């Protein structure tokens, strides 16, 4: 998906020489502002994709949670009968426990990915706010 290409920060340019410092500083500030604006535009345009991705992750989480509940119900029904071997073999119980562990690990990974995405979006928002403040300060001193 090419809509996220502006989110990756670019490498800073080499330090300017003394006789070009004023021009270069203004140029760098303008380029940084443009870069952040490009990234924010990409996020705004990709907001629908983010919501769709989030909805897909939530659907997977709901399905995993239901599977975990089904496994729990199966495990508890075998222990309440008093004779677990009559309804389920030991192998079946172990298979269900393994599936439970695998689903739990998958759910943890999805939670981590969501929190990681939210953290990046919050940082981009803060950078945008700072750049807006800098731009306002520059305009007020001009």
N, C-alpha and C positions, 0 to 999 in steps of 0.2 A: 504494500500500500504506500503510495508516494505522498500521501497527505501529511505524513509525520516527518518529512525530511528536514524541516526547519527547526525541529525541537532539539536536535543535537547541537550543543554549543560549538562555535567555530574557534579555531586556535587564534590567540591574539597576535597582532602584527608585531614585527621587531620594534625595539625602541626607536623613536625618531631622533634625528640629528638636531642639534641646538638651533640651527637657522630655520628649520621647518617645524619646530615644536608647536607653535601656535596653530598653524594650519592643520597639522597632524592631529593635535588634541581635538579640535573641532570636528575634523573628519572622523576620528575614532568614536567620538560621542555620537555623531550622526549615524555611523555604521552600527554601533551598539543599539541605539534606539530602533533603527530599522530592523535589526536582527530580532529584537524582542517583539517588535510589532508583527513581524512575519510569523514568529512562533505563536503569538497570541491569536493571530488570524487563523493559523493552522488548527489551534486548539478549538477556537470558536466554530470553525467549519467542521472540524472533526468531533465536535461535541455530540452530534447524533451518533457517530460511531462509538464514542465512549459510552454513551447511554446504552446502545445496543450490546456492546461488549459486557457492560455491567449487568444488563438483564440476562444475558446468556450465562454469565458466571453465577448469578443468583439462581437461575433455573437448575444449573448443575448442582449447586449447593443444596437446593430443595430436594432434588432427586437422591443425592447422597444421604441426606438426613433421613429420608423415607426408607432407604435401604438399610440404614443403621437401625432404625426403629423396627423394621421387619426382622432383622437379625436378632435384635434384643428380645422381641416377642417370641421368636422361635426358641431362643436359648432359655427364656424364662418358662415357656410351656414345657420344655423337656425336664426342667428341674422340679416343677410343681407336680408332675405325675409321679414322682418318687422313683421311677424306674426309667432312667434316661436311655438305657440301651434298648428298651422295647420300642421307642419311637424313632430315635436317631442313633446312629452309630457314633462311636468316638471320633471316627474320621470326619463325619459330617459336622460335628461340633467344632473340631479343629479347623475345618475348611471355612466355616462361618466366622470363627474368630480371626482367621487370616484375612478374610474379606473385610471384616470390620476394621482391622488395623490398616489395611490398604486404603480403605475409604477415608478413614480418619487422617491419614498422611496426605491424601489428595486434597482434602478439605483445608488442612493447614497451609498447603502450598497456595491454594487459591486465595485464602485470607491474606497471606503475605504479599501476593501479587497485587491485590486490591489496595492494601495499605501503602505499598511502594508507589503505585500510580497516583494515589491521592497525595502523597508526600511531594512528588515531582510537580504536580499541578499547583499545590500550595506555594512551592518555591517560585514557580514561574509567575504566579500572581503577585507575590511579594516583590520580585524583580521588576515587574511591570509598574507596581505602585511607586517604587523607588525611582524608576526612570521618569515616570510622570512628574514626580516631585522635583527631580533635577531639571526637567524641561521647563517646568513652571518657574523655578528659580532663575534659570538662564533667561527666560523671557522677561522676567521682572527686572533683571539687571541690565537688559539690553535697552 
